[in-house]
Amino acid sequence: MTVRRVMGIETEYGISVPGSPTANPMVLSGDVVTTYAASRGIRPAQASWDYADEAPLRDARGFDMGRGAAHASQLTDVDDPTMANVVLTNGARLYVDHAHPEYSSPEVTNPRDAVVWDKAGELVMREAVRRLASVPPGVNLYKNNTDGKGASYGTHENYLMSRRTPFTRIISRLTPFFVVRQVMCGSGRVGIGVESRTPGYQLAQRSDFFETEVGLETTLKRPIINTRDEPHAVADLYRRLHVILGDANHCDVSNLLKLGSTSLVLAMIEDDAFTTDLAVASPVRTLHAVSHDPTLRSTIELVDGRSIRPVELLRRFHELAADYVQDRWGADVDADTTEVMHWWDTVLTALEGDPMDARRWVDWVAKLSVLEGYRDRDALSWGDPRLRAVDIQWSDVRADRGLAHRLAATGRVEVLVPEAEAAVAMDQAPEDTRAWFRGACLRKFPESVVAASWDSVVVEVPGERTLQRIPILEPLRGTRAAVGDLVDGAPDIRSLLASLAAADGRAD
Amino acid sequence: MAGQEQIKPGRRDDGPDDAPEPVAAPAAQVSDTEIDDILDEIDGVLETNAEEFVRGFVQKGGQ
């Protein structure tokens, strides 16, 4: 496999009401979801979530956590009618996750599409903010991962992997990569420590919130490698690797690299293609230490005793990936992989010299260049509230207020996915995964779809006493190429079910 | 490589607010006018009461 695989990004957005820090975030998040859903003609009760196959307490290491031992926030499969939860025609899930509105992108097959549907999610949030602004003071949303006061909320990546790959190999090979990946993918943060008690600047929003190397939890004792084993697909064939330590990105290049480089490292793990051991000593403490050094000059220690700069370790991963791609595909390599390898090399070359040269491509560098400008011009110390205000407002989803959007709009940040393309993806699903079928059912038969999930669509057929559940357990079936004609040719939901059953019979 | 320093890992979030600031980031090679333009633009949209804005941005923990 190359950078191409089934993947997706889920993001919890920061939420606040201007001037009302005590406003109830659960109610507000519900408002965000229902307001957007209504604007798209979706009734929350109409296309709700089908929880039948959710198993958040299943562990990739092979044991289930007892429900009695689980923190309440880990119980995500309990259907609470007060929690708004809808499926969009682009195949995404929009819902309230604890106290944040969350957009989980549809399944895509490559890193660039992951960026497209991630940006579409931010436009969904922007549209909700615009509509809620008609009732002052409105609601503001932020694509970031911490309030700088001890709370963090996630941007998770999901990668479909082969079930055959031993999980212990994933842990040993992926952990060192995740310790240093923040150097090219971190979004930058003013303040050191989970409550920002030490003034300063660090590479990543999330790193200080990680306390263990491997584990099932996502809301406390967060692990570098999360073991949640909930494949949302044929469980004998696939595992869904749930990555929880990344930051939300605004720079397209960093976002593309986050998905692309990780997918390629996973391909090498699946093929057992690592020719050298790059294990890092004390991964959790080193994760923090790397984030705390924006000069990129300090070294970290590998288990074999070598000292190496984080950017040098990333270069080692790049070299191994380049050799792997050359060895497996040579000149036949796909364009998606070529694009990722190009940016990986370009960004590392910049970071190896003066890191500020990467300010067009990497969030933490772009943000730092603005913050250093303020520090120089106004002689501000890192503890100045204006710098923390810049940090927060950086991720405001509004085009006119969000500082990252202002920089992108004035050509100061490299844009790989134009906003117009992301706007189309707010309503249209990727065509080359089952997300297409899920979205098509909602678009064409909105009155018939009772619920949906990653691996099912539940429909009500007029005259039938029971609901019909259409399983979509193969992420690469249900594509436009596979079922587009059947969906387009079906005048009603009963006809669609009949033609799907006939096609299944022929396939058998 | 000469001049490198070993990171001392393990700093937890218990440092006082007056702790010495970390090593300064590398100087930006951006031209002064370009940075000035950016700052002027941001000045125009940045929350006017930064302290209150920062204090008011309080989130519940998530995943």
Interface residues (C-beta under 8 A of the other chain):
Chain A: E12 G14 I15 S16 P18 G19 S20 P21 P25 S73 D97 H98 A99 H100 Y142 T146 D147 G148 K149 G150 A151 S152 Y153 G154 H156 I192 G193 V194 E195 R197 T198 P199 G200 Y201 D208 T218 T219 L220 I244 S282 R285 T286 H288 A289 V290 H292 D293 P294 T295 R297 S298 T299 I300 E301 S307 R309 D354 P355 M356 D357 R359 L368 S369 V370 E372 G373 Y374 D376 R377 S381 W382 G383 D384 P385 R386 R388 A389 V390 I392 Q393 D400 R401 L403 R406 L407 T410 R412
Chain B: M1 G3 Q4 E5 Q6 I7 K8 P9 G10 R11 R12 D13 D14 G15 P16 D17 A19 E21 P22 V23 A24 A25 P26 A27 A28 Q29 V30 I35 D36 I38 L39 E41 I42 V45 L46 E47 A50 E51 F53 V54 R55 G56 F57 V58 Q59 K60 G61 G62 Q63
